[in-house]
Structure formats: structure tokens, C-alpha cells
Amino acid sequence: MQAFMTYINDSISELRHVRWPTRQQAIRLSIIVIGFTLVSSLAFGVIDYALSLIVTFLLSLTY
């Protein structure tokens, strides 16, 4: 139990050293993450669609 309390106290101590972002930084970084996620999703969607067309075409050659 003592080790657990030491862990909790050390964690709280470390959280006091964290430099939290300002509201503007948090908003800007959130927009960047959302934008990157949308672009990545679109790219993976296009690649998935193209690969499915290729596989469908290759499978149609066997029949």
C-alpha cells in the first residue's frame, strides 16, 4: 500500500511540472489533428476503394 501512495504522490508532483497549453494553442492543435484525421481518412478510403476495384477485376478474370 505504501508503494501505491508513493506512486500517487509522485504522479501529482510530476503533474505540477507540466506546462499546459493555452486555450489558443489547444484549439489550434485540435484543428490540426482533426484536419489530419480527415485527410488521412480520405486517402485511406481512396486507396481501399482502388484496391477493391483491382481485386474485383482480378477475380472477374477467373470466371
PDB file with SEQRES, HELIX, SHEET and CRYST1 records, atoms N, CA, C and O in Angstrom:
SEQRES   1 A   63  MET GLN ALA PHE MET THR TYR ILE ASN ASP SER ILE SER          
SEQRES   2 A   63  GLU LEU ARG HIS VAL ARG TRP PRO THR ARG GLN GLN ALA          
SEQRES   3 A   63  ILE ARG LEU SER ILE ILE VAL ILE GLY PHE THR LEU VAL          
SEQRES   4 A   63  SER SER LEU ALA PHE GLY VAL ILE ASP TYR ALA LEU SER          
SEQRES   5 A   63  LEU ILE VAL THR PHE LEU LEU SER LEU THR TYR                  
HELIX    1 AA1 GLN A    2  ARG A   16  1                                  15    
HELIX    2 AA2 ARG A   23  LEU A   61  1                                  39    
CRYST1    1.000    1.000    1.000  90.00  90.00  90.00 P 1           1          
ATOM      1  N   MET A   1       0.824  -1.190   0.000  1.00  0.00           N  
ATOM      2  CA  MET A   1       0.000   0.000   0.000  1.00  0.00           C  
ATOM      3  C   MET A   1       0.872   1.259   0.000  1.00  0.00           C  
ATOM      4  O   MET A   1       0.508   2.269  -0.603  1.00  0.00           O  
ATOM      5  N   GLN A   2       2.005   1.196   0.667  1.00  0.00           N  
ATOM      6  CA  GLN A   2       2.911   2.348   0.723  1.00  0.00           C  
ATOM      7  C   GLN A   2       3.454   2.683  -0.674  1.00  0.00           C  
ATOM      8  O   GLN A   2       3.608   3.852  -1.026  1.00  0.00           O  
ATOM      9  N   ALA A   3       3.741   1.641  -1.461  1.00  0.00           N  
ATOM     10  CA  ALA A   3       4.256   1.871  -2.819  1.00  0.00           C  
ATOM     11  C   ALA A   3       3.214   2.573  -3.678  1.00  0.00           C  
ATOM     12  O   ALA A   3       3.552   3.430  -4.494  1.00  0.00           O  
ATOM     13  N   PHE A   4       1.959   2.213  -3.497  1.00  0.00           N  
ATOM     14  CA  PHE A   4       0.880   2.839  -4.266  1.00  0.00           C  
ATOM     15  C   PHE A   4       0.751   4.315  -3.893  1.00  0.00           C  
ATOM     16  O   PHE A   4       0.606   5.160  -4.776  1.00  0.00           O  
ATOM     17  N   MET A   5       0.801   4.630  -2.626  1.00  0.00           N  
ATOM     18  CA  MET A   5       0.703   6.026  -2.184  1.00  0.00           C  
ATOM     19  C   MET A   5       1.895   6.844  -2.679  1.00  0.00           C  
ATOM     20  O   MET A   5       1.747   8.009  -3.048  1.00  0.00           O  
ATOM     21  N   THR A   6       3.070   6.231  -2.683  1.00  0.00           N  
ATOM     22  CA  THR A   6       4.254   6.908  -3.213  1.00  0.00           C  
ATOM     23  C   THR A   6       4.066   7.204  -4.702  1.00  0.00           C  
ATOM     24  O   THR A   6       4.408   8.285  -5.181  1.00  0.00           O  
ATOM     25  N   TYR A   7       3.519   6.232  -5.418  1.00  0.00           N  
ATOM     26  CA  TYR A   7       3.251   6.417  -6.854  1.00  0.00           C  
ATOM     27  C   TYR A   7       2.284   7.577  -7.081  1.00  0.00           C  
ATOM     28  O   TYR A   7       2.516   8.421  -7.946  1.00  0.00           O  
ATOM     29  N   ILE A   8       1.204   7.619  -6.306  1.00  0.00           N  
ATOM     30  CA  ILE A   8       0.208   8.694  -6.445  1.00  0.00           C  
ATOM     31  C   ILE A   8       0.842  10.047  -6.127  1.00  0.00           C  
ATOM     32  O   ILE A   8       0.647  11.007  -6.872  1.00  0.00           O  
ATOM     33  N   ASN A   9       1.577  10.133  -5.062  1.00  0.00           N  
ATOM     34  CA  ASN A   9       2.225  11.402  -4.690  1.00  0.00           C  
ATOM     35  C   ASN A   9       3.231  11.847  -5.746  1.00  0.00           C  
ATOM     36  O   ASN A   9       3.302  13.033  -6.069  1.00  0.00           O  
ATOM     37  N   ASP A  10       4.004  10.916  -6.286  1.00  0.00           N  
ATOM     38  CA  ASP A  10       4.967  11.257  -7.335  1.00  0.00           C  
ATOM     39  C   ASP A  10       4.246  11.706  -8.603  1.00  0.00           C  
ATOM     40  O   ASP A  10       4.702  12.625  -9.283  1.00  0.00           O  
ATOM     41  N   SER A  11       3.133  11.070  -8.922  1.00  0.00           N  
ATOM     42  CA  SER A  11       2.362  11.457 -10.106  1.00  0.00           C  
ATOM     43  C   SER A  11       1.815  12.866  -9.971  1.00  0.00           C  
ATOM     44  O   SER A  11       1.872  13.650 -10.918  1.00  0.00           O  
ATOM     45  N   ILE A  12       1.289  13.189  -8.810  1.00  0.00           N  
ATOM     46  CA  ILE A  12       0.772  14.537  -8.573  1.00  0.00           C  
ATOM     47  C   ILE A  12       1.909  15.549  -8.640  1.00  0.00           C  
ATOM     48  O   ILE A  12       1.739  16.638  -9.189  1.00  0.00           O  
ATOM     49  N   SER A  13       3.050  15.203  -8.094  1.00  0.00           N  
ATOM     50  CA  SER A  13       4.213  16.089  -8.150  1.00  0.00           C  
ATOM     51  C   SER A  13       4.635  16.347  -9.595  1.00  0.00           C  
ATOM     52  O   SER A  13       4.956  17.480  -9.952  1.00  0.00           O  
ATOM     53  N   GLU A  14       4.636  15.315 -10.420  1.00  0.00           N  
ATOM     54  CA  GLU A  14       5.015  15.481 -11.829  1.00  0.00           C  
ATOM     55  C   GLU A  14       3.987  16.311 -12.583  1.00  0.00           C  
ATOM     56  O   GLU A  14       4.357  17.094 -13.458  1.00  0.00           O  
ATOM     57  N   LEU A  15       2.705  16.159 -12.265  1.00  0.00           N  
ATOM     58  CA  LEU A  15       1.661  16.944 -12.942  1.00  0.00           C  
ATOM     59  C   LEU A  15       1.827  18.434 -12.666  1.00  0.00           C  
ATOM     60  O   LEU A  15       1.417  19.261 -13.481  1.00  0.00           O  
ATOM     61  N   ARG A  16       2.410  18.780 -11.553  1.00  0.00           N  
ATOM     62  CA  ARG A  16       2.644  20.197 -11.252  1.00  0.00           C  
ATOM     63  C   ARG A  16       3.744  20.786 -12.133  1.00  0.00           C  
ATOM     64  O   ARG A  16       3.817  22.003 -12.299  1.00  0.00           O  
ATOM     65  N   HIS A  17       4.590  19.942 -12.693  1.00  0.00           N  
ATOM     66  CA  HIS A  17       5.668  20.412 -13.563  1.00  0.00           C  
ATOM     67  C   HIS A  17       5.237  20.523 -15.029  1.00  0.00           C  
ATOM     68  O   HIS A  17       5.977  21.054 -15.857  1.00  0.00           O  
ATOM     69  N   VAL A  18       4.059  20.029 -15.342  1.00  0.00           N  
ATOM     70  CA  VAL A  18       3.587  20.032 -16.730  1.00  0.00           C  
ATOM     71  C   VAL A  18       3.273  21.454 -17.153  1.00  0.00           C  
ATOM     72  O   VAL A  18       2.648  22.210 -16.409  1.00  0.00           O  
ATOM     73  N   ARG A  19       3.705  21.811 -18.341  1.00  0.00           N  
ATOM     74  CA  ARG A  19       3.384  23.119 -18.911  1.00  0.00           C  
ATOM     75  C   ARG A  19       2.162  22.924 -19.806  1.00  0.00           C  
ATOM     76  O   ARG A  19       2.284  22.459 -20.939  1.00  0.00           O  
ATOM     77  N   TRP A  20       0.994  23.280 -19.298  1.00  0.00           N  
ATOM     78  CA  TRP A  20      -0.251  23.070 -20.022  1.00  0.00           C  
ATOM     79  C   TRP A  20      -0.385  24.088 -21.142  1.00  0.00           C  
ATOM     80  O   TRP A  20       0.051  25.229 -20.990  1.00  0.00           O  
ATOM     81  N   PRO A  21      -0.988  23.691 -22.284  1.00  0.00           N  
ATOM     82  CA  PRO A  21      -1.147  24.641 -23.398  1.00  0.00           C  
ATOM     83  C   PRO A  21      -2.210  25.691 -23.075  1.00  0.00           C  
ATOM     84  O   PRO A  21      -3.124  25.464 -22.282  1.00  0.00           O  
ATOM     85  N   THR A  22      -2.054  26.844 -23.718  1.00  0.00           N  
ATOM     86  CA  THR A  22      -3.075  27.878 -23.569  1.00  0.00           C  
ATOM     87  C   THR A  22      -4.311  27.460 -24.348  1.00  0.00           C  
ATOM     88  O   THR A  22      -4.287  26.489 -25.105  1.00  0.00           O  
ATOM     89  N   ARG A  23      -5.375  28.194 -24.155  1.00  0.00           N  
ATOM     90  CA  ARG A  23      -6.623  27.881 -24.867  1.00  0.00           C  
ATOM     91  C   ARG A  23      -6.422  27.983 -26.376  1.00  0.00           C  
ATOM     92  O   ARG A  23      -6.905  27.132 -27.124  1.00  0.00           O  
ATOM     93  N   GLN A  24      -5.717  29.010 -26.825  1.00  0.00           N  
ATOM     94  CA  GLN A  24      -5.465  29.200 -28.264  1.00  0.00           C  
ATOM     95  C   GLN A  24      -4.641  28.045 -28.824  1.00  0.00           C  
ATOM     96  O   GLN A  24      -4.939  27.541 -29.907  1.00  0.00           O  
ATOM     97  N   GLN A  25      -3.622  27.628 -28.106  1.00  0.00           N  
ATOM     98  CA  GLN A  25      -2.797  26.513 -28.564  1.00  0.00           C  
ATOM     99  C   GLN A  25      -3.608  25.227 -28.639  1.00  0.00           C  
ATOM    100  O   GLN A  25      -3.477  24.460 -29.593  1.00  0.00           O  
ATOM    101  N   ALA A  26      -4.437  24.995 -27.643  1.00  0.00           N  
ATOM    102  CA  ALA A  26      -5.256  23.781 -27.626  1.00  0.00           C  
ATOM    103  C   ALA A  26      -6.228  23.762 -28.798  1.00  0.00           C  
ATOM    104  O   ALA A  26      -6.418  22.723 -29.429  1.00  0.00           O  
ATOM    105  N   ILE A  27      -6.845  24.905 -29.093  1.00  0.00           N  
ATOM    106  CA  ILE A  27      -7.782  24.984 -30.223  1.00  0.00           C  
ATOM    107  C   ILE A  27      -7.045  24.759 -31.532  1.00  0.00           C  
ATOM    108  O   ILE A  27      -7.500  23.986 -32.375  1.00  0.00           O  
ATOM    109  N   ARG A  28      -5.907  25.432 -31.711  1.00  0.00           N  
ATOM    110  CA  ARG A  28      -5.143  25.303 -32.952  1.00  0.00           C  
ATOM    111  C   ARG A  28      -4.667  23.873 -33.166  1.00  0.00           C  
ATOM    112  O   ARG A  28      -4.778  23.343 -34.271  1.00  0.00           O  
ATOM    113  N   LEU A  29      -4.143  23.248 -32.131  1.00  0.00           N  
ATOM    114  CA  LEU A  29      -3.658  21.872 -32.258  1.00  0.00           C  
ATOM    115  C   LEU A  29      -4.805  20.893 -32.489  1.00  0.00           C  
ATOM    116  O   LEU A  29      -4.643  19.908 -33.209  1.00  0.00           O  
ATOM    117  N   SER A  30      -5.961  21.156 -31.884  1.00  0.00           N  
ATOM    118  CA  SER A  30      -7.125  20.298 -32.117  1.00  0.00           C  
ATOM    119  C   SER A  30      -7.581  20.379 -33.568  1.00  0.00           C  
ATOM    120  O   SER A  30      -7.940  19.362 -34.163  1.00  0.00           O  
ATOM    121  N   ILE A  31      -7.569  21.576 -34.140  1.00  0.00           N  
ATOM    122  CA  ILE A  31      -7.950  21.749 -35.544  1.00  0.00           C  
ATOM    123  C   ILE A  31      -6.963  21.020 -36.449  1.00  0.00           C  
ATOM    124  O   ILE A  31      -7.368  20.394 -37.429  1.00  0.00           O  
ATOM    125  N   ILE A  32      -5.679  21.096 -36.133  1.00  0.00           N  
ATOM    126  CA  ILE A  32      -4.669  20.396 -36.927  1.00  0.00           C  
ATOM    127  C   ILE A  32      -4.899  18.892 -36.866  1.00  0.00           C  
ATOM    128  O   ILE A  32      -4.826  18.215 -37.892  1.00  0.00           O  
ATOM    129  N   VAL A  33      -5.176  18.362 -35.682  1.00  0.00           N  
ATOM    130  CA  VAL A  33      -5.398  16.923 -35.539  1.00  0.00           C  
ATOM    131  C   VAL A  33      -6.647  16.489 -36.294  1.00  0.00           C  
ATOM    132  O   VAL A  33      -6.634  15.461 -36.971  1.00  0.00           O  
ATOM    133  N   ILE A  34      -7.723  17.259 -36.184  1.00  0.00           N  
ATOM    134  CA  ILE A  34      -8.962  16.912 -36.893  1.00  0.00           C  
ATOM    135  C   ILE A  34      -8.739  16.969 -38.400  1.00  0.00           C  
ATOM    136  O   ILE A  34      -9.198  16.089 -39.129  1.00  0.00           O  
ATOM    137  N   GLY A  35      -8.037  17.999 -38.873  1.00  0.00           N  
ATOM    138  CA  GLY A  35      -7.752  18.108 -40.305  1.00  0.00           C  
ATOM    139  C   GLY A  35      -6.910  16.948 -40.815  1.00  0.00           C  
ATOM    140  O   GLY A  35      -7.200  16.377 -41.866  1.00  0.00           O  
ATOM    141  N   PHE A  36      -5.871  16.603 -40.070  1.00  0.00           N  
ATOM    142  CA  PHE A  36      -5.018  15.488 -40.469  1.00  0.00           C  
ATOM    143  C   PHE A  36      -5.801  14.184 -40.487  1.00  0.00           C  
ATOM    144  O   PHE A  36      -5.601  13.351 -41.372  1.00  0.00           O  
ATOM    145  N   THR A  37      -6.691  14.001 -39.515  1.00  0.00           N  
ATOM    146  CA  THR A  37      -7.510  12.793 -39.458  1.00  0.00           C  
ATOM    147  C   THR A  37      -8.440  12.714 -40.669  1.00  0.00           C  
ATOM    148  O   THR A  37      -8.595  11.647 -41.262  1.00  0.00           O  
ATOM    149  N   LEU A  38      -9.054  13.832 -41.035  1.00  0.00           N  
ATOM    150  CA  LEU A  38      -9.940  13.840 -42.203  1.00  0.00           C  
ATOM    151  C   LEU A  38      -9.179  13.533 -43.497  1.00  0.00           C  
ATOM    152  O   LEU A  38      -9.641  12.743 -44.319  1.00  0.00           O  
ATOM    153  N   VAL A  39      -8.026  14.153 -43.671  1.00  0.00           N  
ATOM    154  CA  VAL A  39      -7.227  13.917 -44.879  1.00  0.00           C  
ATOM    155  C   VAL A  39      -6.747  12.469 -44.928  1.00  0.00           C  
ATOM    156  O   VAL A  39      -6.786  11.841 -45.986  1.00  0.00           O  
ATOM    157  N   SER A  40      -6.300  11.940 -43.807  1.00  0.00           N  
ATOM    158  CA  SER A  40      -5.844  10.548 -43.755  1.00  0.00           C  
ATOM    159  C   SER A  40      -6.995   9.590 -44.057  1.00  0.00           C  
ATOM    160  O   SER A  40      -6.826   8.625 -44.802  1.00  0.00           O  
ATOM    161  N   SER A  41      -8.156   9.859 -43.481  1.00  0.00           N  
ATOM    162  CA  SER A  41      -9.318   9.005 -43.732  1.00  0.00           C  
ATOM    163  C   SER A  41      -9.695   9.009 -45.205  1.00  0.00           C  
ATOM    164  O   SER A  41     -10.003   7.963 -45.776  1.00  0.00           O  
ATOM    165  N   LEU A  42      -9.669  10.173 -45.812  1.00  0.00           N  
ATOM    166  CA  LEU A  42      -9.977  10.279 -47.233  1.00  0.00           C  
ATOM    167  C   LEU A  42      -8.960   9.514 -48.069  1.00  0.00           C  
ATOM    168  O   LEU A  42      -9.334   8.793 -48.993  1.00  0.00           O  
ATOM    169  N   ALA A  43      -7.685   9.665 -47.753  1.00  0.00           N  
ATOM    170  CA  ALA A  43      -6.642   8.960 -48.501  1.00  0.00           C  
ATOM    171  C   ALA A  43      -6.786   7.447 -48.365  1.00  0.00           C  
ATOM    172  O   ALA A  43      -6.703   6.725 -49.358  1.00  0.00           O  
ATOM    173  N   PHE A  44      -6.998   6.967 -47.150  1.00  0.00           N  
ATOM    174  CA  PHE A  44      -7.165   5.527 -46.953  1.00  0.00           C  
ATOM    175  C   PHE A  44      -8.437   5.020 -47.623  1.00  0.00           C  
ATOM    176  O   PHE A  44      -8.465   3.894 -48.120  1.00  0.00           O  
ATOM    177  N   GLY A  45      -9.486   5.833 -47.645  1.00  0.00           N  
ATOM    178  CA  GLY A  45     -10.718   5.457 -48.329  1.00  0.00           C  
ATOM    179  C   GLY A  45     -10.513   5.296 -49.820  1.00  0.00           C  
ATOM    180  O   GLY A  45     -11.008   4.345 -50.424  1.00  0.00           O  
ATOM    181  N   VAL A  46      -9.777   6.230 -50.414  1.00  0.00           N  
ATOM    182  CA  VAL A  46      -9.488   6.154 -51.852  1.00  0.00           C  
ATOM    183  C   VAL A  46      -8.630   4.934 -52.152  1.00  0.00           C  
ATOM    184  O   VAL A  46      -8.895   4.222 -53.121  1.00  0.00           O  
ATOM    185  N   ILE A  47      -7.618   4.681 -51.349  1.00  0.00           N  
ATOM    186  CA  ILE A  47      -6.758   3.509 -51.553  1.00  0.00           C  
ATOM    187  C   ILE A  47      -7.564   2.228 -51.400  1.00  0.00           C  
ATOM    188  O   ILE A  47      -7.397   1.300 -52.191  1.00  0.00           O  
ATOM    189  N   ASP A  48      -8.432   2.159 -50.399  1.00  0.00           N  
ATOM    190  CA  ASP A  48      -9.259   0.982 -50.181  1.00  0.00           C  
ATOM    191  C   ASP A  48     -10.190   0.747 -51.361  1.00  0.00           C  
ATOM    192  O   ASP A  48     -10.355  -0.387 -51.812  1.00  0.00           O  
ATOM    193  N   TYR A  49     -10.798   1.815 -51.860  1.00  0.00           N  
ATOM    194  CA  TYR A  49     -11.703   1.692 -52.997  1.00  0.00           C  
ATOM    195  C   TYR A  49     -10.955   1.212 -54.240  1.00  0.00           C  
ATOM    196  O   TYR A  49     -11.445   0.348 -54.967  1.00  0.00           O  
ATOM    197  N   ALA A  50      -9.774   1.772 -54.482  1.00  0.00           N  
ATOM    198  CA  ALA A  50      -8.982   1.366 -55.649  1.00  0.00           C  
ATOM    199  C   ALA A  50      -8.560  -0.100 -55.540  1.00  0.00           C  
ATOM    200  O   ALA A  50      -8.628  -0.842 -56.519  1.00  0.00           O  
ATOM    201  N   LEU A  51      -8.135  -0.508 -54.373  1.00  0.00           N  
ATOM    202  CA  LEU A  51      -7.734  -1.905 -54.196  1.00  0.00           C  
ATOM    203  C   LEU A  51      -8.923  -2.857 -54.349  1.00  0.00           C  
ATOM    204  O   LEU A  51      -8.774  -3.958 -54.879  1.00  0.00           O  
ATOM    205  N   SER A  52     -10.092  -2.435 -53.889  1.00  0.00           N  
ATOM    206  CA  SER A  52     -11.268  -3.294 -54.057  1.00  0.00           C  
ATOM    207  C   SER A  52     -11.637  -3.424 -55.532  1.00  0.00           C  
ATOM    208  O   SER A  52     -12.070  -4.491 -55.967  1.00  0.00           O  
ATOM    209  N   LEU A  53     -11.471  -2.352 -56.307  1.00  0.00           N  
ATOM    210  CA  LEU A  53     -11.718  -2.432 -57.750  1.00  0.00           C  
ATOM    211  C   LEU A  53     -10.725  -3.376 -58.420  1.00  0.00           C  
ATOM    212  O   LEU A  53     -11.101  -4.160 -59.293  1.00  0.00           O  
ATOM    213  N   ILE A  54      -9.470  -3.303 -58.015  1.00  0.00           N  
ATOM    214  CA  ILE A  54      -8.445  -4.177 -58.587  1.00  0.00           C  
ATOM    215  C   ILE A  54      -8.736  -5.633 -58.261  1.00  0.00           C  
ATOM    216  O   ILE A  54      -8.643  -6.492 -59.138  1.00  0.00           O  
ATOM    217  N   VAL A  55      -9.085  -5.918 -57.023  1.00  0.00           N  
ATOM    218  CA  VAL A  55      -9.387  -7.295 -56.633  1.00  0.00           C  
ATOM    219  C   VAL A  55     -10.624  -7.798 -57.367  1.00  0.00           C  
ATOM    220  O   VAL A  55     -10.644  -8.941 -57.823  1.00  0.00           O  
ATOM    221  N   THR A  56     -11.646  -6.973 -57.488  1.00  0.00           N  
ATOM    222  CA  THR A  56     -12.852  -7.362 -58.228  1.00  0.00           C  
ATOM    223  C   THR A  56     -12.519  -7.663 -59.679  1.00  0.00           C  
ATOM    224  O   THR A  56     -13.013  -8.635 -60.250  1.00  0.00           O  
ATOM    225  N   PHE A  57     -11.677  -6.823 -60.271  1.00  0.00           N  
ATOM    226  CA  PHE A  57     -11.282  -7.059 -61.654  1.00  0.00           C  
ATOM    227  C   PHE A  57     -10.510  -8.358 -61.795  1.00  0.00           C  
ATOM    228  O   PHE A  57     -10.772  -9.137 -62.711  1.00  0.00           O  
ATOM    229  N   LEU A  58      -9.560  -8.602 -60.898  1.00  0.00           N  
ATOM    230  CA  LEU A  58      -8.770  -9.821 -60.961  1.00  0.00           C  
ATOM    231  C   LEU A  58      -9.638 -11.069 -60.749  1.00  0.00           C  
ATOM    232  O   LEU A  58      -9.423 -12.094 -61.396  1.00  0.00           O  
ATOM    233  N   LEU A  59     -10.600 -10.979 -59.859  1.00  0.00           N  
ATOM    234  CA  LEU A  59     -11.489 -12.115 -59.643  1.00  0.00           C  
ATOM    235  C   LEU A  59     -12.420 -12.350 -60.815  1.00  0.00           C  
ATOM    236  O   LEU A  59     -12.822 -13.486 -61.064  1.00  0.00           O  
ATOM    237  N   SER A  60     -12.772 -11.295 -61.543  1.00  0.00           N  
ATOM    238  CA  SER A  60     -13.657 -11.456 -62.704  1.00  0.00           C  
ATOM    239  C   SER A  60     -12.922 -12.132 -63.865  1.00  0.00           C  
ATOM    240  O   SER A  60     -13.560 -12.690 -64.757  1.00  0.00           O  
ATOM    241  N   LEU A  61     -11.603 -12.086 -63.861  1.00  0.00           N  
ATOM    242  CA  LEU A  61     -10.849 -12.722 -64.922  1.00  0.00           C  
ATOM    243  C   LEU A  61     -10.895 -14.248 -64.827  1.00  0.00           C  
ATOM    244  O   LEU A  61     -10.703 -14.933 -65.832  1.00  0.00           O  
ATOM    245  N   THR A  62     -11.144 -14.779 -63.653  1.00  0.00           N  
ATOM    246  CA  THR A  62     -11.135 -16.226 -63.484  1.00  0.00           C  
ATOM    247  C   THR A  62     -12.445 -16.879 -63.889  1.00  0.00           C  
ATOM    248  O   THR A  62     -12.490 -18.100 -64.039  1.00  0.00           O  
ATOM    249  N   TYR A  63     -13.517 -16.109 -64.071  1.00  0.00           N  
ATOM    250  CA  TYR A  63     -14.814 -16.702 -64.413  1.00  0.00           C  
ATOM    251  C   TYR A  63     -15.202 -16.425 -65.826  1.00  0.00           C  
ATOM    252  O   TYR A  63     -16.266 -16.855 -66.270  1.00  0.00           O  
TER     253      TYR A  63                                                      
END                                                                             
